[in-house]
Amino acid sequence: MTHRTMPHIYIAGPYSAYPIYGMRDALLAADRVIAEGIGHPVVPHLTGFWDFVSPKPYKEWLEIDLEAMRACDAVWRIPGKSSGADAEVVVAEVLGIPVFSNVADLRAFSLRWSR
């Protein structure tokens, strides 16, 4: 098995109130992670498309998302009111996964991670 060369960054942010806007904002954040070479983004918001094909209860989607988060090296909490994203942050902190709210700190983490 090969070692990853960059950290996996879980994007946590608003979704439920306005799903299409939540997906847009999360994907813009993911683009920034890639463009700046910070890491590999994991965008749980995209399960919205999966739900269109195979609907599941909210609680089941949350468990799927949290399992993806457990495999990540950091969480980027993007701006916006979201009880779901706030809950993801709490779980990340309990698991010892670092949580960042700005790109500068996330970039510094990525630089330390790659050494």
N, C-alpha and C positions, 0 to 999 in steps of 0.2 A: 504494500500500500504506500502510495506516495504522500509525502508531507505537503500540506497546503502552503502556498507561498504568500497568501494574504488572509487577513481575518474575515470571517463571515459576520456581517453586520445586519442585525435584525432591525427592520424599520417599524417602529411602534408609533401609531398616530390615529387620528380620527377616522372613522369609517361609517358607523351605523346611521348617523343623522343624515348624511348626504353621501351615499356610497361612491358615486362616480367622482365626486370632488375629492373624497378621501383617497381613492385609487390614484387620481391624478397627482395629488400632493406627495403621496408615498413614492410614486414612480419618478417624480422630479427629484426627490431626495435620493432615490436609488441611482439615477443618472449622475447626480453630483458625487456620490460615493465612487462610481466608476471613473468619471472624468478626472477626479482628483487623485486617483490611484490609492484610495484609502482602504478599499477592501472589496469583498464580494457581497452585494446586497441580497437580503432575503426579504421579500415583500409579501407578508401574509394577506394583504388587502386583495391580492389576486384570487383568493379563494372565492371572491364574489362571482367571478366568471364560472368557477367550478360549481358553485351553488346553483347557477342558472341551468347547468346540465344535470346535476345530481343534488337536489335540495337536501339539506340536513338541518337539524335544530341548531340554534345559536351555540348552545353549550358544546355540541360536538365539534363545531368549527373552532371554538376557543381551545379545545383540547388538541386539535390538529395543529393550530398555530403555536401553542405552548410547547409542543413536542419539537417543532421546527426551531423555536427559540432556544431550547435546551442544547441544540447542536451548534449554536452560534457563540462567537467570542465576545460580542458586545451588542448592546442595544442602543439605537439612536432614537430618542423620543422627540419626534418632530412636533412643532407647535399645533395647538388646537385642543379644544375641550373634548375629552374622551374618557369615560369611565373604564372602557375596555383597555385602552392603552395605559391608563394609570394602573390598572390591575396587572398588566403585563410587566410594568416597571417593578411593582412590588415583588412579583414572582422572580424576576431577574435578580433583584437585590438579595432575596432569600437564597437563591442558587449561587450567588457570588459572581454573577455576570455583570461586568461594569456597564453602567448606563450613562449616556452622554446626551446633552441637550443642545450642543453647538458643534459646528464642524471643526473649529480649531482644536478642541479637546479630543474629538474623535480622530483627527489627523495625528495628533501627538501620541495617542494610544496606538494607532496603526504603526507608527515609526518604531515605537518600543516593541510592539508585538513581533515585527519582522526580524528583529536582531537575534 
